[in-house]
């Protein structure tokens, strides 16, 4: 709610250190049975707040102080050792790596999240624009292909799922499926991926145009509109 917005740099760092102490203390008092797989810790929110404050400090500094980003990365990596399933840590790590200009660990973290289905459309904005910024065009192309495949699969399967929902009388499911199809057809991320995919394909064909492939692709847009 903006409770820390008016704090100065030193006061903010004191809050950050306090949040880290709470996280560390909570982890120490938790008794896990032998063989228990770590997933999340009740004090994970303390690390999330601490890292958000560090990111705010980074953006407010003039000139920008990248040491806050490095601290943020170290804290989040420590947090993942304690709570390996905490996706908030992974999303914040992606943002910190982006600001540091470290695309490879950024992409690695996104891959580790194992994003599937509709979450691909929801979370792709965290990595796709950076693939362009850092020149990783092959990965950007792959992401575009996955997004368009998600759209094709959802349109192909949605009618069957709707029919099955009607057949079994689960009418609330019908509404959900219709909303899902509408969301995908109006997805800004999908529109962006279609445009980016066409751009990358044109760039590739400019380097190795044979027998008018470029002209054919431009005329048909390579099936991008399907």
C-alpha angles and dihedrals in degrees: 000000000000096000092142097040095097096048120111124235097269094045091049092051089052089055090049092052090047091053091050091051091052092050093048093046093049093050091052095053095048111102111207121192116245110278092016110149114231114235114148137353125216091236096054089111089065090063092044091054092045092053093046088054091050090051089050090051090051093053093045097051120099108230098025114257110216092189087081089058091050090050089049092053093048092049093048093047088052089048091053090055088057098036108022094174097052104119093187089068091051094049091049090048090054090053094046092049090049092054090048091051092240103141100167097059088040091056091043091055092049090050091050089058087066093214114199142173117350092356087068089065091042099050104029091095089070093067112012100075090049090054086064095042093052095041097248092142096157090058092043089053092050091051091051091050091051092049092050091046089054089054093048093047093048092051092046095049102034095080092052092048091048091050091050091049091053090045093055095039096244095140095165087062089055090058091049092051093049091050090049093052090047091050093053094046090053096040113137089201090057092049090050092049092051091053093044093048091052091049093050092047091051090050091050093048092048088063095047108021111166128175094348097304090147093053091048092049094049090048093052099023087230093277091300090137095056 
